[in-house]
Amino acid sequence: MSTGSLAGTNAVRHAAGKDMLVLPNETVIGDIIDFANKKFLKDKDKKSRFTFAGSLYFERMKKNGLYSTDTKEIEDRITRLGLKGVFNEKVV
């Protein structure tokens, strides 16, 4: 759902001639996109699927301190990164 929201946001941003939104690796979405892209491009891994539950990525998420069920902690991280409400911004 989040990657779809990001894709939709970037489609509108592109059509409006605006820069794409790139989520940093300090967010789970930014990190999983970067991780999957590196596996696909660098390792030529076209078979693996990366999900948040019970996969290679879940262990990475925990190791990198990204896994949390604490909504306050997540909100604080997103706010600190300047991303709070980013999907609510009017683009056009």
Order of alpha helices (4+ residues) and beta strands (2+ residues): alpha-alpha-alpha-alpha
